[in-house]
């Protein structure tokens, strides 16, 4: 682990499966800028975990009722 001013510059490396498919699905549904949100936890001892990964995007419809 590399440190910069006492703070690790690289804390976790993970492979996220299914993200590209989720982004493609959102884009095809009309989302303009899909976003990937990751939640990383760090214990007091410095152990890092990837707790959650969510892909989301705003999809605007033609009407409020969706009709």
Buried (B, 14 or more C-beta within 10 A) or exposed (E): EEEEEEEEEEEEEEEEEEBEEBBEBBBEEEBEEBEEEEEEEEEEEEEBEBEEBEBEBEEEEEEEEEE
